[in-house]
Amino acid sequence: MNQLADLIISKLEKKQQEWDEEFHSSIADMYGKEGHKEAFVMTEEEMLIGELARLQTILMIFENNEEYEKAAIVLSKLNAVKTKLRKGDYNDDED
């Protein structure tokens, strides 16, 4: 079950990356390639806050579907992000 949950989370993360790339591409088309880089530089803290929101949404979905093993894995990742934000440890990658 844990392997299945890991696989599902991995696929969700890949899909989120695809959506992020599509979004940035559409913004680049609107503002031009140069404007895109200047207008949408996010800090590590902002990226962590976005990741926190994404994980909370996924956690809520798993809990609502009573998929508690998957929810536990997401909760673990969510807590790691919260810890990083609390500590201000933005430049240390722990993947």
Secondary structure, DSSP 8 states (H G I E B T S, - for coil): -HHHHHHHHHHHHHHHHHHHHHHHHHHHHHHHHHHHHHHT---HHHHHHHHHHHHHHHHHHHHHTT-HHHHHHHHHHHHHHHHHHHHT-TT----
